Amino acid sequence: MEYGINIPESPGKRVVVIGAGFGGLNVVKGLKNAGMQIVVVDKNNYHQFQPLLYQVATSGLEPTAIAFPVRGIFKGFKNFHFLMSEVKKIEPTRNVIATEAGELSYDFLVIAAGADTNYFGIENIRHISMGLKSVPEALQLRNRIYKSMEIVSRVVDEKEKEKFLNFVVVGGGATGIELAGAVAELRRKVLPRDFPEIDFSQMKIFLLNANERLLDAFQPQTSEKTKKDLQAMGIIVMNNAKVADYRDDAVIYNNEERIYTKNVVWASGIIANVFDGIDNLGQGKRIITDKYCRVKRLDGGIYDNLYAIGDIAVIPEYVMPQVAQVAIQQAQLAVYNITHEDKIMFTYKDKGKMATIGRNKAVAEIDKKRFSGFFAWFLWLFIHLLYIIGFRSRLEVFSNWVWNYVARDQPIRSIIEIKRDET
Ligand SMILES: Cc1cc2nc3c(=O)[nH]c(=O)nc-3n(C[C@H](O)[C@H](O)[C@H](O)COP(=O)(O)OP(=O)(O)OC[C@H]3O[C@@H](n4cnc5c(N)ncnc54)[C@H](O)[C@@H]3O)c2cc1C
């Protein structure tokens, strides 16, 4: 079959945006009335709300609650086009990108393609572990949790049972903590109701963190509080535990220490998505930009019409965390700089950071003030609800949360997958 790109020639300037994540969406919103043609190219036809992926993975939310079709988000936008295709190459000298569907020219290009899981070259881990960067991965993890329990319920060998009952979460950042906490909540109330034949006192959840403390972007007191809360939930927290390999059904860390498990979740690092044609890359393969978010060339010059924002980009003078607020604020800056002659430099307004640990438990830091417990948890829920796109999804997430809280339930527990022999 022959493909082509059916996007009409634009009488005005054409802005192509690679990626419909937090960065890309906010570029489109900002350019709504700029009189330019906007083309978003994404390999998926939806925007995914990554902060709630772990709730899909632990059966608290349906995937549709956090995945929003891009065409639906921007229906009614004039001069907006969407192309579902993977971008392979960028040719800044020709002002063209190469996609699976063909070439597309641009007047301005905004690269907002985010990042993927970094396995740091540990091939065995890449093969057997589960990442948590996308909706399909969250579904894979949800299936794995319930498949493991089904296997435990019928296996007789104690050593085999142990492998399926052990859950190892690698990574002491917000994702690792949130996931470990959510699995512990499942173990406490939800799984024992479904599997009365399993002795859940034997189910162990390990959180392996290569750094000295959890949440190392937060203040040390917050790290300590988080560790205590997780331990109180029965999670085995190990700091300074560097995972090196996975062999013979065991995670190997530090000096050949082992945890036997079939369930490994890798939440330990990210690496920017790279494109042929862009080779001025910094740490974590992030595209190096100037303070105006324009892509820097290897010879020190800049591409005037090429912007990189969000997780994929880095301004070497002030390296920022790879979080949604940076992507959103850089998108707003890129919009301004595309539409104005007088360009402005990026400065990050840190609105604070937070991580949820479990029922009624979270930590937050806003303006150097520290919060924890119920207040931080409530704040976390409120802010995440606010950022979800669309009234229907907000209502869906809210009603799920209320149900899960009141009924102490995580209702979405079906194993739905195409049959494959994984065990
Ligand atoms: C599990 C998890 C939890 C998180 N929790 C929080 C949180 O609580 N708070 C917070 O602030 N941040 C959180 N983050 C980080 C936050 O989600 C990211 O910083 C943010 O999504 C970055 O936005 P972005 O636009 O740069 O990239 P993304 O949102 O990742 O979007 C990138 C888009 O590019 C598309 N794409 C990638 N490659 C290609 C290609 N070759 N061709 C076409 N399209 C492509 C992808 O499909 C995707 O739609 C979390 C991240 C994860 C994974």
The ligand as an SDF file (V2000), in Angstrom:
LIG
                    3D

 53 58  0  0  0  0  0  0  0  0999 V2000
    5.2590    7.0290   35.4470 C   0  0  0  0  0  0  0  0  0  0  0  0
    5.5570    8.5140   35.3670 C   0  0  0  0  0  0  0  0  0  0  0  0
    5.0640    9.3620   36.3520 C   0  0  0  0  0  0  0  0  0  0  0  0
    5.3300   10.7350   36.2810 C   0  0  0  0  0  0  0  0  0  0  0  0
    4.8160   11.5410   37.2670 N   0  0  0  0  0  0  0  0  0  0  0  0
    5.0170   12.8750   37.1810 C   0  0  0  0  0  0  0  0  0  0  0  0
    4.4200   13.7510   38.1390 C   0  0  0  0  0  0  0  0  0  0  0  0
    3.7420   13.3150   39.0810 O   0  0  0  0  0  0  0  0  0  0  0  0
    4.6350   15.0880   37.9950 N   0  0  0  0  0  0  0  0  0  0  0  0
    5.3920   15.5980   36.9640 C   0  0  0  0  0  0  0  0  0  0  0  0
    5.5400   16.8060   36.8530 O   0  0  0  0  0  0  0  0  0  0  0  0
    5.9520   14.7990   36.0540 N   0  0  0  0  0  0  0  0  0  0  0  0
    5.7820   13.4590   36.1240 C   0  0  0  0  0  0  0  0  0  0  0  0
    6.3350   12.6290   35.1980 N   0  0  0  0  0  0  0  0  0  0  0  0
    7.1760   13.2190   34.1390 C   0  0  0  0  0  0  0  0  0  0  0  0
    6.3190   13.8530   33.0730 C   0  0  0  0  0  0  0  0  0  0  0  0
    5.3190   12.9670   32.6500 O   0  0  0  0  0  0  0  0  0  0  0  0
    7.2220   14.2600   31.9120 C   0  0  0  0  0  0  0  0  0  0  0  0
    8.1840   15.1550   32.3980 O   0  0  0  0  0  0  0  0  0  0  0  0
    6.4280   14.9090   30.7960 C   0  0  0  0  0  0  0  0  0  0  0  0
    5.5120   14.0030   30.2490 O   0  0  0  0  0  0  0  0  0  0  0  0
    7.3560   15.4330   29.6960 C   0  0  0  0  0  0  0  0  0  0  0  0
    6.5870   15.9830   28.6840 O   0  0  0  0  0  0  0  0  0  0  0  0
    7.1160   15.9790   27.1770 P   0  0  0  0  0  0  0  0  0  0  0  0
    6.1090   16.7310   26.3910 O   0  0  0  0  0  0  0  0  0  0  0  0
    8.5320   16.4280   27.1320 O   0  0  0  0  0  0  0  0  0  0  0  0
    7.1460   14.4450   26.7510 O   0  0  0  0  0  0  0  0  0  0  0  0
    6.0100   13.3340   26.7990 P   0  0  0  0  0  0  0  0  0  0  0  0
    4.8760   13.7480   27.6490 O   0  0  0  0  0  0  0  0  0  0  0  0
    6.7130   12.0770   27.1360 O   0  0  0  0  0  0  0  0  0  0  0  0
    5.4720   13.2580   25.3070 O   0  0  0  0  0  0  0  0  0  0  0  0
    6.2740   12.8020   24.2590 C   0  0  0  0  0  0  0  0  0  0  0  0
    5.3790   12.4260   23.0780 C   0  0  0  0  0  0  0  0  0  0  0  0
    6.2110   12.2100   21.9330 O   0  0  0  0  0  0  0  0  0  0  0  0
    5.7650   11.0630   21.2360 C   0  0  0  0  0  0  0  0  0  0  0  0
    6.9220   10.5190   20.5090 N   0  0  0  0  0  0  0  0  0  0  0  0
    8.0650   10.0230   21.0300 C   0  0  0  0  0  0  0  0  0  0  0  0
    8.9150    9.6650   20.0480 N   0  0  0  0  0  0  0  0  0  0  0  0
    8.2880    9.9240   18.8730 C   0  0  0  0  0  0  0  0  0  0  0  0
    8.6520    9.7690   17.5030 C   0  0  0  0  0  0  0  0  0  0  0  0
    9.8310    9.2810   17.1310 N   0  0  0  0  0  0  0  0  0  0  0  0
    7.7560   10.1320   16.5640 N   0  0  0  0  0  0  0  0  0  0  0  0
    6.5390   10.6220   16.9150 C   0  0  0  0  0  0  0  0  0  0  0  0
    6.1530   10.8020   18.1960 N   0  0  0  0  0  0  0  0  0  0  0  0
    7.0210   10.4740   19.1550 C   0  0  0  0  0  0  0  0  0  0  0  0
    5.2360   10.1420   22.3220 C   0  0  0  0  0  0  0  0  0  0  0  0
    4.2940    9.2270   21.7920 O   0  0  0  0  0  0  0  0  0  0  0  0
    4.5930   11.1400   23.2970 C   0  0  0  0  0  0  0  0  0  0  0  0
    3.2370   11.3590   23.0040 O   0  0  0  0  0  0  0  0  0  0  0  0
    6.1030   11.2540   35.2260 C   0  0  0  0  0  0  0  0  0  0  0  0
    6.5900   10.4000   34.2340 C   0  0  0  0  0  0  0  0  0  0  0  0
    6.3280    9.0400   34.2930 C   0  0  0  0  0  0  0  0  0  0  0  0
    6.8390    8.1190   33.2300 C   0  0  0  0  0  0  0  0  0  0  0  0
  1  2  1  0
  2  3  1  0
  2 52  2  0
  3  4  2  0
  4  5  1  0
  4 50  1  0
  5  6  2  0
  6  7  1  0
  6 13  1  0
  7  8  2  0
  7  9  1  0
  9 10  1  0
 10 11  2  0
 10 12  1  0
 12 13  2  0
 13 14  1  0
 14 15  1  0
 14 50  1  0
 15 16  1  0
 16 17  1  0
 16 18  1  0
 18 19  1  0
 18 20  1  0
 20 21  1  0
 20 22  1  0
 22 23  1  0
 23 24  1  0
 24 25  2  0
 24 26  1  0
 24 27  1  0
 27 28  1  0
 28 29  2  0
 28 30  1  0
 28 31  1  0
 31 32  1  0
 32 33  1  0
 33 34  1  0
 33 48  1  0
 34 35  1  0
 35 36  1  0
 35 46  1  0
 36 37  1  0
 36 45  1  0
 37 38  2  0
 38 39  1  0
 39 40  1  0
 39 45  2  0
 40 41  1  0
 40 42  2  0
 42 43  1  0
 43 44  2  0
 44 45  1  0
 46 47  1  0
 46 48  1  0
 48 49  1  0
 50 51  2  0
 51 52  1  0
 52 53  1  0
M  END
$$$$
